[in-house]
Amino acid sequence: MSIEQELHDRLETLKVRIDEAQEKERLRHVMHNGDCPSASDLSKRYHAIQDMVAEQTEDREAHGEHLSSLEKSVMEWFDSFAFDR
């Protein structure tokens, strides 16, 4: 193998490693670009959904209905979909 070919191969190997590193960095940035909610955001969301369910529960219980814990959990689950819109 000539020196030129060896140098070319080494540069190609280096290029591949640089490309892989750049792609890894790009993916890292995409995955952690600040769109992830913080613990505070999640807590606020949770309390807002809890308040929505409490209102709905009070309203339904005022009309003589009794809601079980399972029904309240399902309401929280459904409200979480509406909350995200």
BELWOLIN-V511756 format. One record per helix or strand of 2 or more residues. SS is the DSSP state (h for helix, s for strand). FROM is the first residue (numbers start at 1). LEN is the number of residues. If there is no record, write none. Layout:
# BELWOLIN-V511756
SS:FROM:LEN  SS:FROM:LEN
This chain:
# BELWOLIN-V511756
h:3:29  h:39:24  h:69:15
